[in-house]
Amino acid sequence: MPNYVKFMKNILSKKEWLSEYETVALTKECTAFLQNKLALKLKDPKSFTIPCKIGESYCCKALCDLRANINLMPKSIFKFLGIGEVKATIVTLQLANRSLAYPKGKIEYVLVRVDKFSFLTNFIVLVFEVDKEVSIILGRPFLATGRMWIDVQQGELTVRVQDNKVMFNVLKAMKFLDSMKEGSIMEELETLVSMGRNFEKEPLENALDSEPLEYEKANQCLALMDAYLKSYI
């Protein structure tokens, strides 16, 4: 054991005594503890996520995972994006429970937009259930490309490209607006879909059956959706 541990043990067990004027050198850790200079224990800031955009319309949250050396995308999202064909890969993934997962392939040079910055990114495509909060996983290659700097204490993540940078606060800015919960957005989507069915009628029939309030509500729904998307990306 370290000398100072053995020394303290002997002192406490009264196997060794200090002389009246003896000076004992303490370690930095002991000194910090005695002077109450140890850092305060902080709360867990949870996972670091950033809003990103893939393609022209798909907006999502991405988990920044320093433990992963790949970028991961669900197969369902890959199909939705329609960004080409996957290439074969011999990569095998070992999950946290030690089980193995076999990807469907990889897709290269996918344009991922984070705020005002755009990055070409390679993804491994895997069949798994899409999380409603986090759709894709960005690993160390992407974080290195974006020169990302993470301040865990402040809950801040900074993306840097040359002399420009954008900062995200995962404790505040990464959350949806309280007034735009997932349920309310789904209700507005259902409203727009039902109105769209009515608009498929012949113009004259539609004009006779529809009320002015329906058009006004449709505009309100579209405005709400637009504000929601702007707050998200």
C-alpha positions as CSV (number, residue, x, y, z in Angstrom):
1,M,0.0,0.0,0.0
2,P,1.1,3.7,-0.4
3,N,3.4,5.0,2.3
4,Y,1.0,7.7,3.5
5,V,-1.9,5.1,3.8
6,K,0.3,2.8,5.9
7,F,1.4,5.8,8.0
8,M,-2.2,6.9,8.7
9,K,-3.2,3.4,9.5
10,N,-0.4,3.1,12.0
11,I,-1.3,6.4,13.6
12,L,-4.9,5.5,14.0
13,S,-4.1,2.0,15.4
14,K,-1.6,3.7,17.8
15,K,1.3,1.7,16.4
16,E,3.2,4.8,15.6
17,W,3.3,8.2,17.4
18,L,4.2,11.6,16.3
19,S,6.9,13.5,18.1
20,E,5.9,16.8,19.6
21,Y,7.3,19.0,16.8
22,E,7.4,16.6,13.9
23,T,6.2,17.8,10.5
24,V,4.3,15.4,8.3
25,A,3.9,16.1,4.5
26,L,0.4,15.3,3.3
27,T,-0.6,14.5,-0.2
28,K,-2.5,16.8,-2.5
29,E,-5.7,14.8,-2.0
30,C,-5.4,14.9,1.8
31,T,-4.7,18.7,1.7
32,A,-7.7,19.4,-0.5
33,F,-9.9,17.3,1.8
34,L,-8.7,19.1,4.9
35,Q,-9.0,22.5,3.3
36,N,-12.5,21.7,1.9
37,K,-11.3,22.4,-1.6
38,L,-12.8,19.3,-3.2
39,A,-15.1,19.9,-6.1
40,L,-18.8,19.8,-5.3
41,K,-20.7,16.8,-6.6
42,L,-23.0,17.8,-9.5
43,K,-26.1,16.3,-11.0
44,D,-26.0,14.1,-14.0
45,P,-26.6,16.2,-17.1
46,K,-27.9,13.2,-18.9
47,S,-27.1,12.3,-22.5
48,F,-25.7,14.9,-24.9
49,T,-27.9,15.3,-27.9
50,I,-28.0,17.8,-30.8
51,P,-30.7,18.7,-33.3
52,C,-29.7,17.9,-36.9
53,K,-31.2,17.7,-40.3
54,I,-30.8,15.0,-42.9
55,G,-31.8,15.6,-46.5
56,E,-34.4,18.3,-47.2
57,S,-37.0,17.6,-44.6
58,Y,-36.0,15.0,-41.9
59,C,-35.2,16.7,-38.6
60,C,-34.2,14.7,-35.6
61,K,-32.2,14.5,-32.4
62,A,-28.9,12.7,-32.6
63,L,-27.1,11.2,-29.6
64,C,-23.4,12.1,-29.3
65,D,-21.8,8.9,-28.0
66,L,-18.1,9.1,-27.2
67,R,-18.0,5.3,-26.7
68,A,-19.0,4.5,-30.3
69,N,-16.6,4.5,-33.2
70,I,-19.4,4.4,-35.8
71,N,-22.5,6.5,-36.7
72,L,-25.7,4.5,-36.5
73,M,-29.0,4.9,-38.4
74,P,-32.2,2.8,-38.2
75,K,-33.2,1.0,-41.4
76,S,-36.7,2.5,-41.2
77,I,-35.2,6.1,-41.3
78,F,-32.9,5.1,-44.1
79,K,-35.9,3.9,-46.2
80,F,-37.8,7.0,-45.4
81,L,-34.9,9.2,-46.6
82,G,-34.5,7.3,-49.9
83,I,-30.8,8.2,-50.1
84,G,-29.6,5.3,-52.3
85,E,-28.6,1.7,-51.7
86,V,-26.7,0.4,-48.8
87,K,-23.3,-1.2,-49.4
88,A,-22.4,-4.5,-47.9
89,T,-20.3,-4.5,-44.8
90,I,-18.7,-7.2,-42.7
91,V,-19.0,-5.2,-39.5
92,T,-20.6,-7.0,-36.5
93,L,-21.9,-5.0,-33.6
94,Q,-21.7,-6.2,-30.0
95,L,-24.4,-4.7,-27.8
96,A,-24.3,-3.8,-24.2
97,N,-25.9,-7.1,-23.2
98,R,-23.1,-9.0,-25.1
99,S,-25.4,-10.0,-27.9
100,L,-24.4,-9.6,-31.5
101,A,-26.2,-7.5,-34.2
102,Y,-25.6,-7.7,-37.9
103,P,-26.1,-4.5,-39.9
104,K,-27.9,-4.4,-43.2
105,G,-25.0,-2.4,-44.6
106,K,-23.5,1.0,-44.7
107,I,-24.3,4.3,-46.5
108,E,-21.6,6.8,-47.3
109,Y,-21.5,10.5,-47.8
110,V,-24.8,11.4,-46.2
111,L,-25.2,15.2,-45.7
112,V,-25.9,15.9,-42.1
113,R,-26.7,19.5,-41.1
114,V,-26.1,20.8,-37.6
115,D,-27.4,24.4,-37.4
116,K,-25.4,26.3,-40.1
117,F,-22.8,23.6,-40.6
118,S,-23.0,20.6,-43.0
119,F,-21.0,17.4,-42.7
120,L,-20.6,14.4,-45.0
121,T,-21.1,11.4,-42.8
122,N,-21.0,7.6,-43.1
123,F,-23.6,5.5,-41.4
124,I,-24.1,1.9,-40.4
125,V,-27.7,0.9,-41.2
126,L,-29.2,-1.5,-38.6
127,V,-32.7,-2.8,-37.9
128,F,-33.8,-1.5,-34.5
129,E,-36.8,0.3,-33.0
130,V,-36.6,4.0,-33.4
131,D,-36.5,6.0,-30.2
132,K,-39.0,8.8,-30.1
133,E,-36.5,11.1,-28.6
134,V,-33.3,10.1,-30.3
135,S,-33.3,8.8,-33.9
136,I,-29.6,8.4,-34.8
137,I,-26.3,7.9,-33.0
138,L,-23.3,10.0,-33.9
139,G,-20.0,8.5,-32.8
140,R,-16.4,9.7,-32.4
141,P,-15.7,10.1,-36.1
142,F,-18.5,12.7,-36.5
143,L,-17.6,14.4,-33.2
144,A,-14.0,14.7,-34.3
145,T,-15.0,16.1,-37.7
146,G,-17.1,18.7,-36.0
147,R,-14.3,19.5,-33.5
148,M,-16.9,19.2,-30.8
149,W,-16.1,20.4,-27.4
150,I,-18.2,19.2,-24.5
151,D,-18.5,21.0,-21.1
152,V,-20.2,18.4,-18.9
153,Q,-20.4,20.8,-15.9
154,Q,-22.3,23.4,-17.9
155,G,-24.2,21.0,-20.1
156,E,-22.9,22.7,-23.2
157,L,-21.7,21.2,-26.5
158,T,-19.8,23.4,-29.0
159,V,-19.5,22.6,-32.7
160,R,-16.6,24.3,-34.5
161,V,-15.7,24.7,-38.1
162,Q,-12.7,26.9,-38.8
163,D,-13.3,30.1,-36.9
164,N,-17.0,29.7,-36.6
165,K,-18.8,27.9,-33.8
166,V,-22.2,27.1,-32.5
167,M,-23.0,26.2,-28.9
168,F,-25.9,24.0,-27.7
169,N,-27.1,23.7,-24.1
170,V,-28.4,20.2,-23.5
171,L,-30.2,21.3,-20.4
172,K,-32.3,23.9,-22.1
173,A,-32.2,24.3,-25.8
174,M,-32.4,20.6,-26.6
175,K,-35.9,20.1,-25.3
176,F,-39.1,20.6,-27.2
177,L,-41.2,23.7,-26.5
178,D,-43.6,23.0,-23.6
179,S,-46.5,24.3,-25.6
180,M,-45.8,21.9,-28.5
181,K,-46.0,18.4,-27.0
182,E,-45.9,15.4,-29.2
183,G,-49.6,14.7,-28.6
184,S,-50.7,18.2,-29.8
185,I,-48.5,17.9,-32.9
186,M,-50.0,14.6,-33.8
187,E,-53.5,16.0,-33.4
188,E,-52.6,18.8,-35.8
189,L,-51.3,16.3,-38.3
190,E,-54.5,14.3,-38.1
191,T,-56.5,17.5,-38.7
192,L,-54.4,18.4,-41.8
193,V,-54.8,14.9,-43.1
194,S,-58.6,14.9,-42.7
195,M,-58.8,18.3,-44.4
196,G,-56.6,17.0,-47.2
197,R,-59.1,14.3,-47.9
198,N,-61.8,17.0,-48.3
199,F,-59.7,19.0,-50.7
200,E,-59.4,16.0,-53.0
201,K,-63.0,16.6,-54.2
202,E,-63.9,18.5,-57.3
203,P,-63.3,22.3,-56.9
204,L,-67.0,23.2,-57.1
205,E,-68.1,20.4,-54.7
206,N,-65.4,21.4,-52.3
207,A,-66.4,25.0,-52.4
208,L,-70.0,24.1,-51.7
209,D,-69.2,21.7,-48.8
210,S,-66.4,23.6,-47.1
211,E,-66.8,26.4,-44.6
212,P,-64.4,29.4,-44.3
213,L,-63.4,28.2,-40.8
214,E,-61.9,25.1,-42.2
215,Y,-59.5,27.0,-44.3
216,E,-58.6,29.3,-41.4
217,K,-58.0,26.3,-39.1
218,A,-55.8,24.7,-41.8
219,N,-53.7,27.8,-41.9
220,Q,-53.4,27.8,-38.1
221,C,-52.2,24.2,-38.2
222,L,-49.6,24.9,-40.8
223,A,-48.3,27.9,-38.8
224,L,-48.0,25.7,-35.7
225,M,-46.1,23.0,-37.6
226,D,-43.8,25.6,-39.1
227,A,-43.0,27.1,-35.7
228,Y,-42.5,23.6,-34.3
229,L,-39.9,22.7,-36.9
230,K,-38.1,26.0,-36.6
231,S,-37.7,25.5,-32.9
232,Y,-36.4,22.0,-33.4
233,I,-33.6,22.7,-36.0
